[in-house]
Amino acid sequence: MPHDHLRVLAHPLRMRILSLLTGTAMSAAEAARELGETQANTSYHIRRLHDAGLLEVAEEVHIRGGRAKRYRHHPDSGRRLTSRKPGEEQLLTKAIATELLRRAAERAADRPASLTDAELWVDPQLWARMLKRATALSEELHAAAQPPRTPGTVRVSASVALFELSAGDHR
């Protein structure tokens, strides 16, 4: 896929749409209501995400005499976008960082949380195990995602960014 397709993630609303549509399929109108955005704006961004292969049409439903498409995001679709080129990974990292800052402002201060930032040197075998555990954690969270406001659920933020740094001398 061309490099320009990853730019679809540069808009902050698109990251929110992907997160929302991981837990359930929604039409543009339903997503707009949940996100507090206009239907026209949300519809535009959903079309861009769909064109980039990040959303699929899960179903078409009849609503008030018309037809509406409901879209869903499968987290594995993102792997088709990144080819591990530094520029592509930088765009994705920036989009994730921007979304993390937005969510951090909504953090429930009285609830348990885990926040870590580190630049470390570790044993390669330990690193391989930690990468595997982080990937499993991400997959489990995505698989467990529910529609917004489902009784018995809590709204959470999860951003996982683990990567090996170059071995260069960076003091």
Salt bridges, closest charged atoms under 4 A:
ASP4 OD1 - ARG7 NE 3.78
GLU30 OE2 - ARG70 NH2 2.62
GLU34 OE2 - ARG149 NH2 2.71
ASP51 OD1 - HIS50 ND1 3.99
GLU56 OE2 - HIS74 NE2 3.20
GLU59 OE2 - ARG70 NH1 3.30
GLU60 OE1 - ARG67 NH2 3.17
ASP76 OD1 - ARG79 NH1 3.16
GLU88 OE2 - HIS3 ND1 3.77
GLU89 OE2 - ARG84 NH1 2.67
GLU99 OE2 - ARG102 NH2 2.66
GLU99 OE2 - ARG103 NE 3.23
GLU106 OE2 - ARG102 NH1 2.81
GLU106 OE1 - ARG155 NH2 2.71
GLU139 OE2 - ARG79 NH2 3.64
ASP169 OD1 - ARG171 NE 2.86
